[in-house]
Every structure is written in C-alpha cells, then in structure tokens.
Amino acid sequence: MASMIQTLPAAEQGVMDNAPADMAMLLSYAFELGDSLKRSALAAEYAYWKDQVIQDAEVQSLTKQFAKAKEKFAECERFGRFHPEYNAALERVYEMEAQLDEVEAVRKYKAAESSLDELLGDISRTLAHAVSQTIKVPDNNPNPKASGCGNGGSCSCGSGGCG
C-alpha cells in the first residue's frame, strides 16, 4: 500500500491518507440512513402487514398448502414438461398462489414489500450514480430474458424460480 501511495500524484495521496476516516464516516452515514429507513412509514407498514400475515391462521394454512404444491411441482419439473403430472402440478401452484392473494393481509403485505423494495432500489441507484453514471446497479430482475418456469428465471407462480 505504501508503494502504491508513493506512485500516486500528490492530490490523490491525500485521498488515500484519509481513506480510513472517510470509510468510517461513510459507514456512519450508512447506519444513519438504515435507521431512518427503519423508522419510515414504508417500513412500519411493511412490518405491520408482515405481522398480520404471520398471525393469520388462514394464511399459514394456505402457505403450507402452497409449499406442498411447489414441492410437488419441483419434483415434476425435474423430469420436464413431459412428466404426466407437470401441468396439473403447475396449475395447483397457480391455484394456491391465487388463494393466498385473495387474503387482504397477503395483498397488503406484498404491496408494502414492493414499495419498500422500490425505495431501496431508488436509494441504491442514487448512491451508485452519485459515484458514477456508469457504475452497475443491481436490478430486481438480473436476467430479464430468462423468465418463466423452467428456464432459470423467476416465474409468476411466486416460488422464486419454480424449482
């Protein structure tokens, strides 16, 4: 590191000398931002609906049925679309997801989660672009061409990849 600093122009050497202090300051700001986010209305709404979902007996029952349906579909998917129960298993996953989405607490939880996720994405992009417009920022869908069941992407069945 010392040899690297010696090869830098004088203006850049000052930046390197302050790097530990700058890093500590940045981390402090990051924790402040995190605390502000935790105290935000979006986070409070998310936490409220998450608790409602956890406490709802109907949601817990449907969630177990949904997990079983996804497990059955995963077994079928291992053998591909030609498995005799593939379509029925996939249809059951969609059916269970639709039943879950009929519950108000689940709908509101998903909406709150989406809003909070969007805010976090906006913050990430803002921070990244403050450094450089060309910096890569994680996207919600890292591979937009791969979507749907069976091709490595996330599908609408809500299982996070169906497999």
PAZA-863831 format. One line per 3 residues: their letters; for each residue x, y negated, z negated of N, C-alpha, C. Coordinates in steps of 0.001 Angstrom, whole numbers, padded with zeros to 6 digits, always signed. Example, Ala and Ser with C-alpha at 12.3 -4.5 7.8 and 13.67 -1.06 7.14 Angstrom:
2
as = +013190:+005690:-007800:+012300:+004500:-007800:+013200:+003300:-007800; +012850:+002250:-007080:+013670:+001060:-007140:+012900:-000030:-007870
***
This chain:
163
mas = +000832:+001183:+000000:+000000:+000000:+000000:+000878:-001248:+000000; +001933:-001232:-000797:+002805:-002407:-000858:+003431:-002677:+000503; +003852:-001611:+001208:+004436:-001814:+002529:+003406:-002342:+003509
miq = +002141:-001913:+003354:+001083:-002404:+004221:+000854:-003892:+003975; +000870:-004309:+002735:+000653:-005712:+002404:+001782:-006568:+002964; +003010:-006056:+002916:+004143:-006822:+003416:+004039:-007062:+004918
tlp = +003375:-006157:+005654:+003278:-006322:+007110:+002110:-007204:+007523; +001223:-007543:+006574:+000082:-008377:+006902:+000481:-009842:+006929; -000203:-010634:+007738:+000022:-012081:+007699:-000296:-012620:+006302
aae = +000283:-013741:+005953:+000142:-014315:+004617:-001321:-014510:+004227; -002158:-014954:+005168:-003575:-015196:+004862:-004275:-013912:+004456; -003924:-012803:+005115:-004557:-011529:+004793:-003997:-010940:+003509
qgv = -002757:-011269:+003141:-002181:-010761:+001907:-002983:-011245:+000708; -003464:-012477:+000754:-004275:-012997:-000339:-005551:-012202:-000515; -006152:-011768:+000594:-007364:-010954:+000536:-007057:-009620:-000131
mdn = -005938:-009008:+000237:-005563:-007713:-000331:-005271:-007850:-001826; -004637:-008966:-002234:-004333:-009163:-003646:-005599:-009258:-004473; -006665:-009804:-003916:-007921:-009982:-004634:-008888:-008815:-004453
apa = -008489:-007798:-003722:-009396:-006691:-003408:-010020:-006053:-004646; -009252:-005716:-005700:-009903:-005115:-006874:-010926:-006041:-007515; -010614:-007318:-007605:-011554:-008269:-008189:-012781:-008409:-007291
dma = -012563:-008479:-005976:-013681:-008577:-005041:-014565:-007337:-005121; -013949:-006170:-005242:-014719:-004931:-005324:-015553:-004918:-006602; -014979:-005351:-007704:-015719:-005397:-008963:-016897:-006362:-008857
mll = -016665:-007503:-008225:-017728:-008484:-008045:-018825:-007914:-007141; -018444:-007253:-006060:-019426:-006655:-005154:-020251:-005582:-005866; -019592:-004753:-006645:-020315:-003721:-007388:-021281:-004344:-008391
sya = -020849:-005415:-009028:-021717:-006114:-009974:-022960:-006641:-009259; -022756:-007261:-008099:-023896:-007753:-007318:-024799:-006601:-006864; -024199:-005501:-006507:-024991:-004345:-006066:-025867:-003832:-007201
fel = -025313:-003768:-008414:-026112:-003324:-009556:-027221:-004325:-009865; -026939:-005619:-009731:-027969:-006639:-009935:-029084:-006475:-008910; -028705:-006252:-007667:-029698:-006043:-006623:-030536:-004801:-006932
gds = -029871:-003719:-007337:-030592:-002496:-007695:-031569:-002726:-008833; -031146:-003462:-009857:-032040:-003774:-010979:-033223:-004616:-010513; -032965:-005581:-009642:-034051:-006406:-009101:-035044:-005545:-008325
lkr = -034532:-004616:-007547:-035406:-003723:-006790:-036247:-002863:-007727; -035624:-002355:-008801:-036374:-001527:-009754:-037495:-002305:-010433; -037311:-003615:-010590:-038320:-004460:-011233:-039330:-005028:-010231
sal = -039175:-004711:-008958:-040047:-005286:-007925:-041439:-004670:-007947; -042371:-005387:-007349:-043745:-004899:-007241:-043806:-003626:-006392; -042992:-003560:-005344:-042990:-002361:-004492:-042544:-001131:-005280
aae = -041508:-001292:-006088:-041019:-000163:-006887:-042040:+000236:-007946; -042700:-000750:-008538:-043723:-000455:-009550:-044894:+000300:-008932; -045309:-000136:-007742:-046401:+000553:-007058:-046008:+001981:-006701
yay = -044787:+002144:-006206:-044281:+003476:-005869:-044284:+004379:-007113; -043744:+003878:-008217:-043675:+004666:-009457:-045074:+005019:-009961; -045998:+004072:-009875:-047363:+004320:-010323:-048003:+005456:-009534
wkd = -047940:+005369:-008195:-048589:+006392:-007379:-047859:+007723:-007459; -046557:+007695:-007668:-045814:+008945:-007865:-046319:+009654:-009125; -046502:+008892:-010204:-047043:+009470:-011434:-048449:+010011:-011226
qvi = -049270:+009277:-010473:-050636:+009732:-010198:-050627:+011064:-009450; -049736:+011184:-008478:-049627:+012422:-007701:-049186:+013571:-008610; -048213:+013316:-009467:-047694:+014356:-010364:-048768:+014822:-011340
qda = -049611:+013907:-011785:-050620:+014240:-012798:-051911:+014805:-012208; -052086:+014724:-010915:-053318:+015166:-010262:-053289:+016678:-010048; -054195:+017384:-010732:-054239:+018851:-010641:-054557:+019318:-009222
evq = -055448:+018611:-008536:-055796:+018981:-007167:-054567:+018872:-006259; -053810:+017794:-006428:-052612:+017598:-005615:-051603:+018702:-005901; -051451:+019072:-007149:-050492:+020121:-007488:-050894:+021459:-006869
slt = -052176:+021760:-006892:-052666:+022997:-006272:-052445:+022974:-004761; -052803:+021859:-004131:-052619:+021740:-002685:-051141:+021765:-002306; -050299:+021183:-003156:-048860:+021173:-002891:-048303:+022592:-002908
kqf = -048762:+023411:-003845:-048318:+024811:-003888:-048771:+025561:-002640; -050010:+025332:-002220:-050516:+025976:-001011:-049737:+025500:+000225; -049416:+024212:+000238:-048644:+023642:+001343:-047256:+024266:+001389
aka = -046625:+024431:+000239:-045291:+025034:+000179:-045332:+026477:+000687; -046373:+027215:+000313:-046521:+028593:+000797:-046717:+028617:+002313; -047516:+027688:+002814:-047756:+027615:+004265:-046457:+027295:+004998
kek = -045655:+026376:+004462:-044374:+026032:+005091:-043417:+027219:+005041; -043438:+027950:+003940:-042573:+029128:+003820:-042963:+030185:+004853; -044257:+030411:+005011:-044750:+031373:+005996:-044358:+030931:+007406
fae = -044503:+029637:+007679:-044136:+029131:+008990:-042633:+029282:+009231; -041837:+029042:+008214:-040380:+029182:+008356:-040020:+030623:+008722; -040720:+031580:+008104:-040487:+032987:+008452:-040816:+033239:+009916
cer = -041936:+032710:+010365:-042352:+032886:+011758:-041392:+032177:+012703; -040959:+030993:+012322:-040106:+030187:+013198:-038750:+030853:+013431; -038302:+031647:+012491:-037027:+032364:+012674:-037056:+033200:+013946
fgr = -038241:+033681:+014308:-038377:+034528:+015493:-038884:+033746:+016705; -039141:+032463:+016515:-039545:+031614:+017623:-041035:+031603:+017876; -041396:+030911:+018910:-042811:+030723:+019254:-043498:+032027:+019674
fhp = -042728:+033041:+019917:-043315:+034298:+020369:-043724:+035197:+019208; -043455:+034776:+017978:-043910:+035535:+016810:-045444:+035544:+016841; -046057:+036697:+016608:-047518:+036784:+016739:-048289:+035841:+015807
eyn = -047700:+035444:+014685:-048404:+034567:+013741:-047898:+033127:+013780; -047029:+032806:+014741:-046411:+031477:+014803:-047459:+030364:+014844; -048381:+030428:+015777:-049378:+029360:+015938:-050302:+029254:+014739
aal = -050713:+030383:+014200:-051591:+030370:+013023:-050856:+029777:+011817; -049578:+030130:+011663:-048799:+029602:+010543:-048604:+028095:+010683; -048326:+027640:+011886:-048154:+026204:+012123:-049475:+025477:+011875
erv = -050563:+026045:+012343:-051876:+025433:+012144:-052198:+025329:+010651; -051803:+026331:+009876:-052038:+026307:+008428:-051231:+025181:+007769; -050015:+024958:+008229:-049202:+023860:+007702:-049913:+022533:+007968
yem = -050372:+022323:+009198:-051083:+021099:+009545:-052360:+020940:+008704; -053069:+022040:+008512:-054303:+022027:+007736:-054030:+021607:+006278; -052997:+022191:+005699:-052674:+021871:+004310:-052206:+020420:+004181
eaq = -051433:+019956:+005160:-050988:+018560:+005122:-052195:+017621:+005223; -053147:+017951:+006082:-054342:+017126:+006228:-055144:+017097:+004929; -055236:+018240:+004260:-055949:+018281:+002976:-055250:+017411:+001938
lde = -053930:+017460:+001918:-053185:+016604:+000988:-053413:+015127:+001310; -053417:+014804:+002582:-053586:+013410:+002997:-054991:+012880:+002725; -055940:+013765:+002470:-057287:+013334:+002123:-057368:+012808:+000695
vea = -056394:+013152:-000134:-056388:+012719:-001532:-055842:+011290:-001587; -056612:+010399:-002214:-056237:+008984:-002261:-054846:+008762:-002859; -054539:+009468:-003949:-053240:+009274:-004603:-052090:+009623:-003665
vrk = -052258:+010645:-002849:-051218:+011050:-001901:-051069:+009990:-000821; -052182:+009511:-000283:-052125:+008468:+000746:-051441:+007215:+000216; -051819:+006802:-000976:-051241:+005572:-001542:-049776:+005784:-001897
yka = -049430:+006977:-002369:-048034:+007287:-002674:-047183:+007221:-001401; -047669:+007835:-000332:-046928:+007808:+000933:-046776:+006388:+001465; -047822:+005587:+001325:-047756:+004193:+001790:-046747:+003397:+000959
aes = -046756:+003594:-000357:-045817:+002895:-001237:-044390:+003340:-000954; -044215:+004625:-000725:-042894:+005162:-000406:-042381:+004577:+000909; -043254:+004485:+001883:-042892:+003938:+003181:-042509:+002457:+003061
sld = -043271:+001702:+002284:-042965:+000281:+002086:-041616:+000087:+001405; -041362:+000885:+000384:-040089:+000794:-000330:-038935:+001216:+000578; -039148:+002253:+001364:-038131:+002711:+002309:-037829:+001638:+003351
ell = -038873:+000967:+003820:-038687:-000101:+004801:-037880:-001255:+004202; -038180:-001604:+002955:-037428:-002669:+002280:-035959:-002287:+002137; -035705:-001065:+001708:-034322:-000609:+001555:-033594:-000599:+002898
gdi = -034292:-000222:+003954:-033699:-000264:+005290:-033372:-001683:+005720; -034288:-002605:+005424:-034046:-004017:+005754:-032832:-004549:+005002; -032727:-004182:+003736:-031581:-004625:+002931:-030290:-004048:+003499
srt = -030307:-002772:+003848:-029111:-002134:+004418:-028682:-002826:+005703; -029650:-003101:+006576:-029326:-003778:+007832:-028800:-005189:+007578; -029418:-005908:+006654:-028984:-007270:+006340:-027552:-007274:+005823
lah = -027254:-006368:+004901:-025896:-006290:+004359:-024889:-005907:+005445; -025234:-004914:+006225:-024312:-004451:+007265:-024058:-005543:+008295; -025096:-006208:+008723:-024945:-007235:+009755:-024299:-008510:+009208
avs = -024318:-008680:+007890:-023588:-009801:+007295:-022084:-009581:+007442; -021688:-008316:+007499:-020276:-007975:+007690:-019925:-008045:+009169; -020764:-007413:+010001:-020504:-007383:+011439:-021774:-006947:+012159
qti = -022048:-007590:+013288:-023217:-007218:+014083:-023054:-005849:+014741; -021822:-005372:+014818:-021580:-004093:+015492:-021467:-002924:+014518; -021618:-003191:+013236:-021496:-002114:+012256:-022688:-001174:+012397
kvp = -022442:+000112:+012234:-023515:+001099:+012348:-024306:+001131:+011049; -025617:+001152:+011188:-026513:+001171:+010045:-027341:+002449:+010130; -027443:+003196:+009037:-028266:+004404:+009077:-029693:+004083:+009497
dnn = -030241:+004960:+010305:-031590:+004795:+010808:-032473:+005846:+010151; -033756:+005573:+010045:-034684:+006553:+009486:-034722:+007831:+010303; -034513:+007700:+011611:-034521:+008854:+012489:-033176:+008896:+013211
pnp = -032188:+009599:+012631:-030854:+009579:+013207:-030757:+010201:+014582; -031722:+011020:+014977:-031690:+011649:+016285:-033074:+011537:+016913; -033422:+010379:+017478:-034783:+010181:+017963:-035193:+011128:+019081
kas = -034236:+011717:+019781:-034588:+012649:+020853:-035017:+013993:+020303; -034544:+014335:+019105:-034883:+015621:+018509:-036016:+015423:+017520; -037231:+015612:+017984:-038357:+015539:+017078:-039284:+016695:+017391
gcg = -040051:+017062:+016413:-040957:+018179:+016596:-040364:+019441:+016016; -041211:+020418:+015832:-040794:+021671:+015217:-039899:+022470:+016158; -038888:+023043:+015598:-038082:+023998:+016346:-036928:+023428:+017142
ngg = -036733:+022110:+017162:-035602:+021606:+017929:-034655:+020775:+017073; -034674:+021017:+015782:-033706:+020386:+014907:-034149:+019059:+014350; -035272:+018537:+014798:-035740:+017250:+014299:-036823:+017436:+013275
scs = -037342:+016348:+012817:-038425:+016379:+011858:-039741:+016373:+012631; -040687:+017137:+012163:-041963:+017184:+012864:-043051:+016575:+011985; -044211:+016436:+012530:-045295:+015787:+011815:-045958:+016700:+010789
cgs = -045455:+017910:+010621:-046091:+018788:+009653:-045685:+018450:+008233; -044782:+017478:+008065:-044446:+016988:+006746:-043476:+017841:+005985; -042872:+018808:+006621:-041966:+019692:+005903:-040528:+019222:+005978
ggc = -040269:+018089:+006620:-038907:+017597:+006723:-038083:+018402:+007696; -038694:+019016:+008659:-037940:+019748:+009671:-038534:+021104:+009971; -039569:+021489:+009285:-040269:+022754:+009547:-039361:+023952:+009467
g = -038401:+023944:+008683:-037638:+025175:+008647:-036560:+025083:+007741
***
